[in-house]
Amino acid sequence: MPDALQANTQRQLEATLSRARELNDQFFQQERDKLEAWAEDRIAFAEQALKDTKLKLKGLKRQARMALSMEDAQRLQQDIRKTETEQRRQRQDIFAVEDEIEARRDALIATLQKRLHRASRNQSLFVVRWAVV
C-alpha cells in the first residue's frame, strides 16, 4: 500500500477514534450532570420535609404550652411525640438518600473506568488490488 494512502487511512482511523472518545466524554458529562441534579433534588426534598416537620413541632409545642385543659395538653403531647418520631425518621431518610447517591456515583465511576480500559483494534477485512492499464 502506498505511503500516502496508508497515512490517509491512519488519519481517518485516528479521527474516528477521537470522535468516539468525544461522544463518550459527552455522554458521561451528561450522565454526571443528571446524577448531580437528581442528588440535589433528593437532598433538597428530604431537607425540606425535615424543615416542615420542625416547624410543625415548634407549633405543637407552642400550643401545648398554651393548652387550657389537661385533655388538650395530653392530646398535644401525643402529637408532639408522633411528630418527633417522624422527625427522627426523616433524619434517617436523609442519610439513606445520601447513601443511595453515593452508590449511584460509585456505579457511574465503575462504568467510566470500564469504558476507559476498552481497547480498539484495527484489522484489514479485505484488500483491493488494481492496475492501471
Backbone as CSV, one residue per row, in Angstrom:
resi,resn,N_x,N_y,N_z,CA_x,CA_y,CA_z,C_x,C_y,C_z
1,MET,0.860,-1.169,0.000,0.000,0.000,0.000,0.909,1.235,0.000
2,PRO,0.625,2.196,-0.861,1.451,3.415,-0.918,1.414,4.161,0.418
3,ASP,2.513,4.854,0.668,2.643,5.567,1.944,1.566,6.636,2.126
4,ALA,1.224,7.358,1.075,0.211,8.421,1.173,-1.149,7.832,1.535
5,LEU,-1.490,6.721,0.937,-2.767,6.063,1.239,-2.774,5.524,2.669
6,GLN,-1.660,4.949,3.074,-1.533,4.429,4.445,-1.674,5.569,5.463
7,ALA,-1.043,6.695,5.183,-1.118,7.848,6.086,-2.549,8.379,6.157
8,ASN,-3.218,8.440,5.013,-4.604,8.908,4.973,-5.510,7.971,5.771
9,THR,-5.307,6.683,5.609,-6.094,5.693,6.352,-5.866,5.855,7.854
10,GLN,-4.632,6.047,8.237,-4.305,6.216,9.663,-4.954,7.483,10.221
11,ARG,-4.943,8.571,9.472,-5.579,9.823,9.925,-7.080,9.632,10.115
12,GLN,-7.704,8.932,9.176,-9.150,8.702,9.295,-9.466,7.815,10.487
13,LEU,-8.636,6.837,10.717,-8.824,5.963,11.876,-8.703,6.758,13.176
14,GLU,-7.690,7.585,13.272,-7.492,8.405,14.468,-8.641,9.395,14.657
15,ALA,-9.126,9.965,13.562,-10.250,10.899,13.654,-11.509,10.190,14.147
16,THR,-11.752,8.991,13.664,-12.927,8.222,14.097,-12.823,7.866,15.575
17,LEU,-11.647,7.439,16.006,-11.456,7.116,17.424,-11.599,8.366,18.297
18,SER,-11.102,9.476,17.807,-11.219,10.728,18.547,-12.681,11.138,18.695
19,ARG,-13.463,11.012,17.617,-14.900,11.332,17.688,-15.607,10.414,18.682
20,ALA,-15.244,9.144,18.663,-15.864,8.193,19.592,-15.537,8.562,21.039
21,ARG,-14.302,8.953,21.296,-13.921,9.375,22.654,-14.675,10.636,23.074
22,GLU,-14.813,11.583,22.131,-15.538,12.816,22.442,-17.007,12.522,22.772
23,LEU,-17.623,11.666,21.976,-19.019,11.298,22.248,-19.144,10.590,23.593
24,ASN,-18.195,9.744,23.889,-18.194,9.048,25.166,-18.048,10.046,26.319
25,ASP,-17.140,11.005,26.164,-16.952,12.036,27.189,-18.218,12.862,27.385
26,GLN,-18.874,13.226,26.269,-20.117,13.993,26.365,-21.195,13.191,27.086
27,PHE,-21.284,11.919,26.764,-22.266,11.058,27.411,-22.047,11.026,28.927
28,PHE,-20.811,10.839,29.340,-20.548,10.775,30.778,-20.735,12.121,31.461
29,GLN,-20.442,13.206,30.771,-20.719,14.536,31.336,-22.216,14.702,31.573
30,GLN,-23.010,14.275,30.582,-24.464,14.384,30.713,-24.972,13.496,31.846
31,GLU,-24.465,12.293,31.933,-24.893,11.379,32.992,-24.496,11.917,34.362
32,ARG,-23.300,12.473,34.463,-22.858,13.057,35.732,-23.732,14.246,36.113
33,ASP,-24.034,15.095,35.138,-24.880,16.257,35.408,-26.280,15.826,35.852
34,LYS,-26.829,14.793,35.179,-28.148,14.285,35.576,-28.104,13.723,36.988
35,LEU,-27.042,12.989,37.298,-26.906,12.408,38.635,-26.805,13.504,39.690
36,GLU,-26.036,14.524,39.409,-25.877,15.609,40.380,-27.184,16.365,40.581
37,ALA,-27.913,16.624,39.497,-29.205,17.313,39.616,-30.191,16.452,40.405
38,TRP,-30.213,15.157,40.114,-31.088,14.235,40.841,-30.717,14.213,42.324
39,ALA,-29.417,14.171,42.622,-28.955,14.131,44.008,-29.357,15.407,44.752
40,GLU,-29.166,16.539,44.110,-29.534,17.809,44.740,-31.037,17.870,45.018
41,ASP,-31.831,17.400,44.057,-33.287,17.393,44.247,-33.693,16.490,45.400
42,ARG,-33.112,15.301,45.443,-33.461,14.350,46.508,-33.106,14.903,47.884
43,ILE,-31.920,15.467,48.016,-31.496,16.010,49.307,-32.338,17.226,49.671
44,ALA,-32.599,18.096,48.706,-33.416,19.283,48.980,-34.814,18.878,49.434
45,PHE,-35.402,17.880,48.786,-36.735,17.413,49.169,-36.722,16.851,50.590
46,ALA,-35.731,16.022,50.904,-35.647,15.419,52.243,-35.415,16.490,53.305
47,GLU,-34.560,17.460,53.007,-34.296,18.534,53.967,-35.520,19.428,54.154
48,GLN,-36.268,19.675,53.076,-37.481,20.488,53.180,-38.530,19.783,54.032
49,ALA,-38.663,18.477,53.847,-39.612,17.715,54.657,-39.227,17.791,56.129
50,LEU,-37.935,17.704,56.419,-37.469,17.810,57.807,-37.727,19.209,58.360
51,LYS,-37.487,20.222,57.546,-37.729,21.604,57.977,-39.220,21.821,58.286
52,ASP,-40.095,21.282,57.426,-41.535,21.403,57.642,-41.950,20.712,58.940
53,THR,-41.374,19.558,59.205,-41.690,18.831,60.439,-41.211,19.610,61.658
54,LYS,-40.052,20.232,61.558,-39.547,21.051,62.677,-40.501,22.208,62.962
55,LEU,-40.992,22.848,61.903,-41.946,23.948,62.096,-43.243,23.439,62.728
56,LYS,-43.707,22.285,62.273,-44.912,21.692,62.848,-44.697,21.379,64.331
57,LEU,-43.542,20.837,64.650,-43.208,20.504,66.038,-43.148,21.754,66.902
58,LYS,-42.571,22.789,66.365,-42.489,24.058,67.095,-43.894,24.597,67.392
59,GLY,-44.789,24.526,66.398,-46.162,24.982,66.598,-46.904,24.134,67.627
60,LEU,-46.692,22.817,67.574,-47.343,21.933,68.554,-46.855,22.222,69.966
61,LYS,-45.580,22.472,70.133,-45.037,22.781,71.466,-45.596,24.107,71.977
62,ARG,-45.748,25.055,71.090,-46.322,26.347,71.476,-47.781,26.141,71.921
63,GLN,-48.526,25.347,71.152,-49.914,25.074,71.511,-50.001,24.332,72.839
64,ALA,-49.081,23.419,73.081,-49.088,22.644,74.330,-48.842,23.553,75.523
65,ARG,-47.980,24.547,75.375,-47.726,25.481,76.480,-48.953,26.331,76.786
66,MET,-49.766,26.562,75.754,-50.932,27.423,75.932,-52.220,26.628,76.147
67,ALA,-52.123,25.322,76.240,-53.322,24.484,76.375,-54.083,24.854,77.648
68,LEU,-55.411,24.941,77.531,-56.238,25.337,78.660,-56.709,24.140,79.474
69,SER,-56.850,22.992,78.835,-57.332,21.821,79.574,-56.282,20.718,79.527
70,MET,-56.402,19.789,80.458,-55.483,18.654,80.523,-55.663,17.741,79.310
71,GLU,-56.901,17.619,78.834,-57.152,16.768,77.675,-56.432,17.312,76.440
72,ASP,-56.515,18.626,76.247,-55.820,19.247,75.114,-54.309,19.080,75.258
73,ALA,-53.810,19.285,76.475,-52.373,19.141,76.718,-51.931,17.710,76.445
74,GLN,-52.726,16.728,76.863,-52.370,15.322,76.639,-52.397,14.992,75.143
75,ARG,-53.436,15.443,74.445,-53.533,15.205,73.006,-52.361,15.847,72.274
76,LEU,-52.004,17.063,72.667,-50.891,17.758,72.024,-49.560,17.065,72.316
77,GLN,-49.401,16.543,73.536,-48.167,15.823,73.861,-48.042,14.551,73.024
78,GLN,-49.165,13.886,72.765,-49.132,12.704,71.898,-48.767,13.104,70.465
79,ASP,-49.335,14.218,70.006,-48.994,14.716,68.674,-47.514,15.096,68.596
80,ILE,-47.006,15.684,69.677,-45.585,16.058,69.719,-44.725,14.804,69.633
81,ARG,-45.097,13.771,70.372,-44.330,12.526,70.364,-44.326,11.912,68.957
82,LYS,-45.499,11.895,68.313,-45.579,11.345,66.953,-44.734,12.173,65.981
83,THR,-44.788,13.477,66.128,-44.038,14.352,65.229,-42.537,14.204,65.457
84,GLU,-42.128,14.030,66.705,-40.700,13.813,66.985,-40.223,12.496,66.383
85,THR,-41.084,11.471,66.429,-40.747,10.184,65.802,-40.604,10.368,64.294
86,GLU,-41.520,11.118,63.718,-41.456,11.403,62.284,-40.185,12.175,61.941
87,GLN,-39.804,13.103,62.813,-38.603,13.897,62.594,-37.352,12.994,62.608
88,ARG,-37.281,12.069,63.546,-36.147,11.139,63.587,-36.097,10.276,62.324
89,ARG,-37.268,9.814,61.879,-37.328,9.007,60.662,-36.850,9.812,59.455
90,GLN,-37.236,11.078,59.396,-36.817,11.927,58.284,-35.303,12.159,58.298
91,ARG,-34.734,12.277,59.481,-33.271,12.413,59.562,-32.592,11.151,59.024
92,GLN,-33.160,10.001,59.372,-32.615,8.736,58.865,-32.792,8.652,57.340
93,ASP,-33.906,9.180,56.855,-34.146,9.186,55.407,-33.087,10.004,54.674
94,ILE,-32.663,11.102,55.285,-31.618,11.927,54.661,-30.334,11.113,54.526
95,PHE,-29.986,10.358,55.563,-28.791,9.511,55.477,-28.961,8.431,54.413
96,ALA,-30.164,7.869,54.324,-30.428,6.835,53.313,-30.304,7.421,51.902
97,VAL,-30.800,8.629,51.721,-30.691,9.302,50.415,-29.221,9.538,50.077
98,GLU,-28.438,9.983,51.053,-27.016,10.214,50.815,-26.307,8.908,50.462
99,ASP,-26.688,7.811,51.115,-26.102,6.502,50.786,-26.466,6.083,49.368
100,GLU,-27.717,6.322,48.972,-28.152,5.979,47.621,-27.396,6.804,46.579
101,ILE,-27.192,8.069,46.864,-26.451,8.947,45.959,-25.018,8.444,45.817
102,GLU,-24.408,8.083,46.930,-23.036,7.587,46.896,-22.949,6.291,46.084
103,ALA,-23.933,5.415,46.238,-23.941,4.155,45.480,-24.063,4.426,43.980
104,ARG,-24.904,5.375,43.614,-25.063,5.688,42.181,-23.801,6.329,41.618
105,ARG,-23.147,7.167,42.407,-21.885,7.764,41.948,-20.829,6.684,41.758
106,ASP,-20.765,5.749,42.703,-19.808,4.653,42.581,-20.075,3.832,41.326
107,ALA,-21.350,3.588,41.032,-21.700,2.828,39.829,-21.288,3.591,38.568
108,LEU,-21.497,4.900,38.566,-21.103,5.708,37.412,-19.587,5.683,37.235
109,ILE,-18.857,5.789,38.327,-17.394,5.755,38.263,-16.918,4.393,37.762
110,ALA,-17.542,3.315,38.243,-17.161,1.971,37.794,-17.407,1.810,36.296
111,THR,-18.533,2.321,35.825,-18.834,2.248,34.397,-17.812,3.046,33.595
112,LEU,-17.464,4.206,34.095,-16.473,5.042,33.420,-15.132,4.330,33.346
113,GLN,-14.718,3.713,34.441,-13.433,3.011,34.442,-13.431,1.845,33.457
114,LYS,-14.549,1.134,33.363,-14.635,0.042,32.398,-14.490,0.564,30.975
115,ARG,-15.128,1.682,30.693,-15.072,2.230,29.341,-13.695,2.803,29.021
116,LEU,-13.008,3.299,30.039,-11.677,3.845,29.801,-10.680,2.745,29.458
117,HIS,-10.913,1.558,29.953,-9.981,0.462,29.721,-10.312,-0.337,28.461
118,ARG,-11.260,0.123,27.711,-11.574,-0.545,26.454,-10.468,-0.271,25.451
119,ALA,-10.241,-1.236,24.603,-9.208,-1.080,23.581,-9.860,-1.234,22.202
120,SER,-9.244,-0.631,21.257,-9.718,-0.795,19.888,-8.601,-1.490,19.104
121,ARG,-9.006,-2.177,18.076,-8.009,-2.833,17.236,-8.370,-2.590,15.784
122,ASN,-7.392,-2.668,14.972,-7.543,-2.408,13.556,-7.223,-3.700,12.812
123,GLN,-8.148,-4.123,11.963,-7.949,-5.365,11.225,-8.385,-5.141,9.785
124,SER,-7.581,-5.568,8.889,-7.930,-5.456,7.464,-8.940,-6.542,7.135
125,LEU,-10.054,-6.146,6.591,-11.085,-7.100,6.223,-10.872,-7.623,4.803
126,PHE,-10.403,-6.753,3.959,-10.109,-7.165,2.593,-9.120,-6.177,2.003
127,VAL,-8.482,-6.588,0.943,-7.511,-5.747,0.260,-7.924,-5.679,-1.210
128,VAL,-7.948,-4.482,-1.730,-8.299,-4.283,-3.135,-7.005,-3.990,-3.887
129,ARG,-6.783,-4.742,-4.920,-5.607,-4.514,-5.785,-6.111,-4.106,-7.168
130,TRP,-5.438,-3.173,-7.740,-5.825,-2.755,-9.069,-4.576,-2.409,-9.881
131,ALA,-4.776,-2.317,-11.110,-3.663,-1.968,-12.012,-4.189,-0.994,-13.048
132,VAL,-3.379,-0.048,-13.429,-3.745,0.904,-14.462,-3.257,0.309,-15.782
133,VAL,-4.173,0.152,-16.703,-3.852,-0.486,-17.975,-3.860,0.526,-19.073
